[in-house]
Amino acid sequence: MPSADAKDAAPAAAASRAPDDADDGTTFVLVQPSHAGNVGAAARAIKVMGFARLVLVRPRHPDVLQLDETLAMASGATDVLAAARVADSLAEALAGSTWACATAMTPRDFGPPTFAPREHLPALAGGGHRVAFVFGPERTGLANEDVWRCHACLSIPTHPDYGSLNLAQAVQLVAYDWRQALGGFPVVPRTTDPTLADAAAVQGLLDHWQQALEQIGFLDPAAPKKLMPRLNQLLDRAQLSAEEVHILRGIARAVQRAAAVPAPGGGRGEGGEGSQTGAGAGAMPRYVGPPGGAGPA
């Protein structure tokens, strides 16, 4: 019987394993990869998209799956590396797959038809195939013989003047498009939805603003024109949260406190009695409405 410690460790171990892709049967094949970092980064790229099966064909470093640079670039996807296998040939790597997609940019005299991933993958997703995506060496790309073994060729659309993609970047893009074709993952909200302020809270803010604007002399209560309705429309468009209403009312209180402080040399500060009548060099200009006419604002 397993110990209590073993039972407790089981869920954690299960959580650390790579996602099970047995149902979709997807395999990512790297032919003769030469840079250890690319192998690790490719493992990370497929894991974040929910895939787990990685095969290396004649890698430059036989022990690449254990190298420090590989493990560092995997950034937690070491379970994918641990489950990866090394093959002597592409034919061996494709065993069990029913549809192989080469990735290549170089034009060839003949070969499988070429598609953009988003053009080809949605139809492929519903076909019941066990799909393999085949990527060539960093420097040369796939050899003709490797491309000819595949059913289709995928070409990632890039700028026509510079289409050089890093190997791991190409793996990430194809893995993303394939995951989207299979249905994708839901986006998990990173923040909670704000609590919107109700009409009473917004009206309370408007009343508070009106008091502050009158106090500093910006709004003439005898001729308010349409300033407050315009501010009302502004707040309605903003869809304020309850917290934002509290902030704006706090600003209004600070304005009122500042306006009530006596200015040096006597009289009131901006918005005090002097500024209500337009007196003093620091008087706040009143709201006069939109320019361009004597009609009501």
Order of alpha helices (4+ residues) and beta strands (2+ residues): alpha-beta-alpha-beta-alpha-alpha-beta-alpha-beta-beta-alpha-beta-alpha-beta-alpha-alpha-alpha-alpha-alpha
